[in-house]
Amino acid sequence: MSEDQKRQLNQQLWNIANTLRGKMDADEFRDYILGFIFYKYLSEKMKIYANEILREDKMLYLDIKEDTDKGKEYMEAIREESLEKLGYFLKPSELFGQLAKRGNGNGKTESKFIIEDLGVILNNIQLSTMGTKSEEDFDHLFEDLDLNSTKLGKTVEQRNEIISKVLSHLDKIDFQLEHSELDVLGDAYEYLIGQFASGAGKKAGEFYTPQQASKILARIVTLGKTRIKSAYDPTAGSGSLILRLGKECEVLNFYGQERNRTTYNLCRMNMILHGVHYSRFDIKLEDTLEYPQHNKLDAEAVVANPPFSAQWSANQLFMTDDRFSEYGKLAPSSKADYAFIQHMIYNLAENGVMAVVMPHGVLFRGGAEGHIRKYLIVEKKLS
């Protein structure tokens, strides 16, 4: 796919989002359009994988008659392999294209139950992972898609119509997932996240690092390397920053933590959309400073864009925490910048490289921050 074709895909997706969101704020509609794109991605991956399995039988996944004994036999075999390989399972009737056809994009009687059907399917995706290795990665993944929200329309009919239209428009776009070497959809997803971020103003920093900044940080931590065993972002946001490392070199495992549940869900979707297998990423939901979920990672690369001068508890109990104890001081409760830095250094491998975006005040503020800064330079000899 040429750069011009990529741009066309980006524009197509943005036009769908922009045209159909109506009076809803861009950052509110974000979760719907990105969630629907993710559902389409899961469906297409499922169909491609199932068709490969069925090739010897000279069948296609959509040829399976689900209500027959033979059909159930086929589906059970495909389900087992799919949960291991993809981490989830969808029946032929649950695929995006089938639902979009039922909706017909016009909100008429054929699509009367599109909201209900969609809700059941999204729930079934999560349920299919229960008791498997991928369960945590899909747990409550679609919870931000409130299909009954009045923001989508005051009546069920209006909500039904808008969702049917979105599905119909998306169904016409070919994501070209057969060409696994191309990260076309991953790039398009990043483009959409960036577009929504630009419309969200100051709030955007909570979930998105601009590509120009991401590229610089990624190049710093991957300089001279072709492979990194582990990469970590303690304030992962949508995952855009840490995923950028994968464009600079091979990254075996991604680790991250995010305290905002909506953004955490977006991050996990973003990982999967970029072809990162569920076994290769570990994204946790919780406040990184107060409740760290990864213990002494020794990550080879650490990147982050933490919230500038955020508040934190600075509880004196943290003076016994290995992340902070050696410094003799805690970052002030009104400015957590150095607490994030200390946390990241603690999780950095001896031969690792860390790059972080910080407000310029960390370079000259005094008090506890001045003490920590001096310790970093003199005692830990960081440069």
C-alpha positions as CSV (number, residue, x, y, z in Angstrom):
1,M,0.0,0.0,0.0
2,S,1.4,3.4,-1.0
3,E,1.6,6.4,1.2
4,D,-1.1,8.0,-0.8
5,Q,-3.4,5.0,-0.2
6,K,-2.6,5.1,3.5
7,R,-3.6,8.8,3.6
8,Q,-6.8,7.9,1.8
9,L,-7.6,5.3,4.4
10,N,-6.9,7.7,7.2
11,Q,-9.1,10.3,5.6
12,Q,-11.9,7.8,5.0
13,L,-12.0,6.7,8.7
14,W,-11.8,10.3,9.9
15,N,-14.6,11.3,7.6
16,I,-16.8,8.5,9.0
17,A,-16.0,9.6,12.6
18,N,-16.5,13.3,11.8
19,T,-19.7,13.0,9.8
20,L,-21.5,10.5,12.0
21,R,-20.8,11.8,15.5
22,G,-23.4,14.6,15.2
23,K,-23.4,16.9,18.1
24,M,-21.3,14.6,20.3
25,D,-17.9,15.9,21.4
26,A,-15.0,14.4,19.4
27,D,-13.4,12.8,22.5
28,E,-16.8,11.3,23.4
29,F,-17.3,9.7,20.0
30,R,-13.7,8.5,20.0
31,D,-14.5,5.4,22.1
32,Y,-17.3,4.4,19.8
33,I,-15.6,4.7,16.5
34,L,-12.3,3.2,17.7
35,G,-14.2,0.4,19.4
36,F,-16.1,-0.5,16.2
37,I,-12.9,-0.4,14.2
38,F,-11.4,-2.8,16.7
39,Y,-14.4,-5.1,16.4
40,K,-14.0,-5.1,12.6
41,Y,-10.3,-5.9,13.0
42,L,-11.0,-8.9,15.4
43,S,-13.6,-10.2,12.9
44,E,-11.3,-10.0,9.9
45,K,-8.5,-11.7,11.8
46,M,-10.9,-14.4,12.9
47,K,-12.2,-15.0,9.4
48,I,-8.7,-15.1,7.8
49,Y,-7.5,-17.5,10.5
50,A,-10.5,-19.8,10.2
51,N,-10.3,-19.8,6.4
52,E,-6.7,-21.0,6.7
53,I,-7.8,-23.9,9.0
54,L,-10.6,-24.8,6.6
55,R,-8.5,-24.7,3.4
56,E,-7.9,-28.4,3.4
57,D,-11.7,-29.0,3.6
58,K,-12.1,-26.5,0.7
59,M,-14.5,-24.5,2.8
60,L,-14.8,-20.9,4.0
61,Y,-15.7,-19.9,7.5
62,L,-18.9,-18.3,6.4
63,D,-20.0,-21.6,4.7
64,I,-20.4,-23.3,8.1
65,K,-24.0,-23.9,9.1
66,E,-23.9,-23.2,12.8
67,D,-27.1,-25.0,13.8
68,T,-26.0,-28.4,12.4
69,D,-24.0,-31.1,14.2
70,K,-21.2,-30.9,11.6
71,G,-21.1,-27.1,11.9
72,K,-20.9,-27.3,15.7
73,E,-18.0,-29.7,15.3
74,Y,-16.1,-27.4,12.9
75,M,-16.7,-24.4,15.2
76,E,-15.5,-26.2,18.3
77,A,-12.2,-27.2,16.6
78,I,-11.7,-23.7,15.2
79,R,-12.6,-22.2,18.6
80,E,-9.8,-24.2,20.4
81,E,-7.2,-23.2,17.9
82,S,-8.4,-19.6,17.7
83,L,-8.2,-19.1,21.5
84,E,-4.6,-20.3,21.5
85,K,-3.5,-18.3,18.4
86,L,-5.7,-15.2,18.5
87,G,-6.8,-15.2,22.1
88,Y,-10.5,-14.9,21.3
89,F,-13.3,-16.5,19.2
90,L,-16.2,-15.3,17.0
91,K,-18.8,-17.4,15.4
92,P,-19.4,-16.8,11.6
93,S,-22.7,-15.1,12.4
94,E,-20.9,-12.8,14.9
95,L,-18.4,-11.4,12.3
96,F,-18.5,-7.7,11.6
97,G,-19.6,-8.1,8.0
98,Q,-22.6,-10.2,8.8
99,L,-23.8,-7.8,11.5
100,A,-23.3,-4.8,9.1
101,K,-25.4,-6.5,6.5
102,R,-28.2,-7.1,9.0
103,G,-28.1,-3.5,9.9
104,N,-28.1,-2.4,6.2
105,G,-26.9,1.0,7.3
106,N,-30.3,2.6,7.0
107,G,-31.9,2.1,10.4
108,K,-35.0,0.3,8.9
109,T,-36.7,-2.7,10.3
110,E,-33.9,-5.1,9.3
111,S,-31.6,-3.3,11.7
112,K,-34.2,-3.1,14.5
113,F,-32.1,-5.2,16.9
114,I,-28.7,-4.1,15.8
115,I,-27.9,-2.6,19.2
116,E,-29.0,-5.7,21.0
117,D,-27.1,-8.0,18.6
118,L,-23.9,-5.9,18.8
119,G,-24.1,-5.8,22.6
120,V,-24.4,-9.6,22.8
121,I,-21.5,-10.1,20.3
122,L,-19.1,-7.8,22.1
123,N,-19.9,-9.5,25.4
124,N,-19.4,-12.9,23.7
125,I,-15.9,-11.9,22.6
126,Q,-15.0,-11.3,26.2
127,L,-16.7,-14.4,27.4
128,S,-14.8,-16.5,24.9
129,T,-11.6,-15.7,26.7
130,M,-12.8,-16.8,30.1
131,G,-10.4,-19.2,31.7
132,T,-7.8,-18.8,29.0
133,K,-4.4,-17.1,28.9
134,S,-5.8,-14.1,27.2
135,E,-8.6,-13.5,29.7
136,E,-7.0,-10.5,31.4
137,D,-6.2,-8.8,28.1
138,F,-9.8,-8.9,27.0
139,D,-11.5,-8.3,30.4
140,H,-14.1,-5.5,30.2
141,L,-12.4,-4.3,26.9
142,F,-15.6,-3.0,25.4
143,E,-17.1,-1.5,28.6
144,D,-16.8,2.1,27.3
145,L,-19.1,1.4,24.3
146,D,-22.4,2.3,26.0
147,L,-24.7,1.4,23.1
148,N,-27.7,2.8,25.0
149,S,-26.2,6.2,25.7
150,T,-28.5,9.1,24.8
151,K,-25.4,10.8,23.4
152,L,-25.9,8.4,20.4
153,G,-29.5,9.5,20.0
154,K,-32.5,10.2,22.2
155,T,-34.5,7.2,21.1
156,V,-33.6,3.5,20.5
157,E,-34.4,4.1,16.8
158,Q,-32.0,7.0,16.5
159,R,-29.2,5.1,18.3
160,N,-29.9,2.1,16.1
161,E,-29.7,4.2,13.0
162,I,-26.4,5.9,13.8
163,I,-24.7,2.6,14.8
164,S,-26.0,0.9,11.7
165,K,-24.6,3.7,9.6
166,V,-21.2,3.5,11.2
167,L,-21.0,-0.3,10.8
168,S,-22.2,0.0,7.1
169,H,-19.5,2.7,6.3
170,L,-16.8,0.7,8.0
171,D,-17.8,-2.5,6.3
172,K,-17.0,-0.9,2.9
173,I,-13.3,-0.3,3.9
174,D,-10.7,-3.0,3.2
175,F,-8.1,-3.1,6.0
176,Q,-5.9,-5.5,3.9
177,L,-5.1,-7.7,6.9
178,E,-4.1,-10.5,4.6
179,H,-0.9,-8.6,4.0
180,S,0.5,-9.2,7.5
181,E,3.7,-7.3,6.8
182,L,1.8,-4.1,6.5
183,D,0.7,-2.3,9.7
184,V,-1.9,-0.2,7.7
185,L,-4.7,-0.4,10.3
186,G,-2.3,0.2,13.2
187,D,-1.1,3.3,11.5
188,A,-4.7,4.4,10.7
189,Y,-5.7,3.8,14.4
190,E,-2.7,6.0,15.5
191,Y,-3.9,8.7,13.1
192,L,-7.4,8.6,14.5
193,I,-6.1,8.7,18.1
194,G,-4.0,11.7,17.1
195,Q,-6.9,13.5,15.4
196,F,-9.1,13.0,18.5
197,A,-6.3,14.2,20.7
198,S,-6.0,17.4,18.7
199,G,-9.7,18.0,19.3
200,A,-9.5,17.3,23.0
201,G,-7.1,20.2,23.7
202,K,-5.3,20.0,27.1
203,K,-7.0,16.7,28.0
204,A,-5.1,15.0,25.1
205,G,-1.9,14.7,27.2
206,E,-3.7,12.2,29.3
207,F,-3.8,9.6,26.6
208,Y,-1.6,10.7,23.7
209,T,2.0,11.7,23.0
210,P,2.4,13.5,19.6
211,Q,4.2,11.4,17.0
212,Q,7.1,13.8,16.6
213,A,7.9,13.5,20.3
214,S,7.3,9.7,20.4
215,K,9.7,9.3,17.5
216,I,12.5,11.2,19.3
217,L,12.1,9.2,22.5
218,A,11.9,5.9,20.7
219,R,15.1,6.6,18.8
220,I,16.9,7.6,21.9
221,V,16.2,4.3,23.8
222,T,16.7,2.1,20.7
223,L,19.9,3.7,19.4
224,G,22.2,1.0,18.1
225,K,19.8,-1.8,18.9
226,T,17.9,-4.2,16.6
227,R,16.2,-6.0,19.4
228,I,14.9,-5.2,22.9
229,K,13.7,-7.8,25.3
230,S,11.4,-5.6,27.3
231,A,10.0,-2.0,27.0
232,Y,8.1,-0.2,29.8
233,D,5.9,2.9,30.0
234,P,4.5,3.5,33.5
235,T,2.0,6.1,32.2
236,A,1.0,4.2,29.1
237,G,-1.9,6.3,27.9
238,S,-3.2,4.9,24.6
239,G,0.0,3.0,24.1
240,S,1.1,5.2,21.2
241,L,4.5,6.0,22.8
242,I,5.7,2.6,23.7
243,L,4.4,1.1,20.4
244,R,6.6,3.5,18.6
245,L,9.6,1.6,19.8
246,G,8.4,-1.3,17.7
247,K,8.9,0.8,14.5
248,E,12.6,1.4,15.5
249,C,13.6,-2.2,16.4
250,E,12.1,-5.5,17.4
251,V,10.5,-5.4,20.9
252,L,9.8,-8.8,22.5
253,N,7.6,-7.7,25.4
254,F,5.6,-4.5,26.2
255,Y,4.8,-3.5,29.8
256,G,2.7,-0.6,30.9
257,Q,0.4,0.8,33.5
258,E,-2.5,3.3,33.2
259,R,-4.8,4.6,35.9
260,N,-7.7,5.8,33.6
261,R,-9.9,2.9,32.8
262,T,-11.1,4.2,29.4
263,T,-7.5,4.9,28.3
264,Y,-6.4,1.5,29.6
265,N,-9.0,-0.1,27.4
266,L,-7.8,1.9,24.4
267,C,-4.2,0.9,25.1
268,R,-5.0,-2.8,25.1
269,M,-6.9,-2.4,21.8
270,N,-4.1,-0.5,20.3
271,M,-1.6,-3.2,21.2
272,I,-3.7,-5.9,19.6
273,L,-4.4,-3.7,16.5
274,H,-0.7,-3.4,16.0
275,G,-0.3,-7.1,15.9
276,V,1.2,-7.5,19.3
277,H,0.2,-11.0,20.5
278,Y,-1.6,-11.1,23.8
279,S,1.3,-13.0,25.3
280,R,3.7,-10.2,24.5
281,F,2.0,-7.3,26.4
282,D,1.2,-6.8,30.0
283,I,-0.8,-3.6,30.5
284,K,-2.2,-3.0,34.1
285,L,-4.9,-0.7,35.4
286,E,-3.9,1.2,38.5
287,D,-2.1,4.3,39.8
288,T,1.6,3.7,39.0
289,L,3.1,5.7,41.9
290,E,0.6,4.6,44.6
291,Y,0.0,1.0,43.5
292,P,2.8,-0.2,41.1
293,Q,1.7,-3.4,39.4
294,H,5.1,-4.6,38.0
295,N,7.8,-5.5,40.5
296,K,11.4,-4.6,39.5
297,L,11.0,-5.1,35.8
298,D,14.7,-4.4,34.8
299,A,13.3,-3.2,31.5
300,E,15.8,-2.6,28.7
301,A,13.9,0.5,27.5
302,V,11.7,2.9,29.5
303,V,9.8,5.7,27.9
304,A,7.1,7.9,29.4
305,N,5.2,11.2,29.1
306,P,3.8,11.4,32.7
307,P,1.2,14.1,33.6
308,F,3.2,17.2,34.4
309,S,3.5,18.2,38.1
310,A,0.7,15.9,39.1
311,Q,-0.4,15.5,42.7
312,W,0.4,12.3,44.6
313,S,0.2,11.3,48.3
314,A,3.9,11.5,49.1
315,N,3.0,9.3,52.1
316,Q,6.0,8.9,54.4
317,L,5.5,5.2,54.3
318,F,7.1,5.4,50.8
319,M,10.4,6.2,52.5
320,T,10.6,2.4,53.0
321,D,9.7,1.7,49.4
322,D,12.7,0.5,47.4
323,R,11.9,2.9,44.6
324,F,12.4,5.9,46.8
325,S,14.3,4.9,50.0
326,E,17.9,5.4,48.9
327,Y,17.3,9.1,48.0
328,G,16.4,10.2,51.6
329,K,13.6,12.5,50.3
330,L,10.3,12.1,48.5
331,A,9.0,14.3,45.7
332,P,6.6,16.9,47.1
333,S,2.9,16.0,47.1
334,S,2.1,18.9,44.7
335,K,4.7,17.8,42.1
336,A,5.1,14.1,41.4
337,D,7.6,14.6,38.6
338,Y,10.6,13.2,40.4
339,A,8.6,10.4,41.9
340,F,7.9,9.2,38.3
341,I,11.6,9.5,37.5
342,Q,12.6,7.5,40.6
343,H,10.0,4.9,39.8
344,M,11.3,4.5,36.2
345,I,14.9,4.3,37.2
346,Y,14.1,1.6,39.7
347,N,12.5,-0.5,36.9
348,L,15.3,0.2,34.4
349,A,17.9,-2.5,33.7
350,E,21.6,-1.7,34.4
351,N,22.3,-1.5,30.7
352,G,18.9,0.0,29.9
353,V,18.1,3.4,28.4
354,M,15.3,5.7,29.6
355,A,13.7,8.7,27.9
356,V,11.0,10.8,29.6
357,V,9.2,14.0,28.8
358,M,9.2,16.4,31.8
359,P,8.3,20.1,32.6
360,H,11.5,22.2,32.6
361,G,11.0,22.9,36.4
362,V,12.7,19.6,37.2
363,L,16.0,21.1,36.1
364,F,16.1,23.9,38.7
365,R,13.4,23.6,41.4
366,G,14.9,23.4,44.9
367,G,13.9,21.7,48.2
368,A,13.3,17.9,48.0
369,E,13.5,18.0,44.2
370,G,16.9,19.7,44.3
371,H,18.1,17.0,46.8
372,I,16.8,14.2,44.5
373,R,18.3,15.8,41.4
374,K,21.7,16.2,43.1
375,Y,21.6,12.5,44.3
376,L,20.8,11.4,40.7
377,I,23.8,13.3,39.3
378,V,26.4,12.8,42.1
379,E,25.6,9.4,43.6
380,K,24.0,7.5,40.7
381,K,26.1,9.3,38.1
382,L,23.2,9.5,35.6
383,S,23.7,11.4,32.5
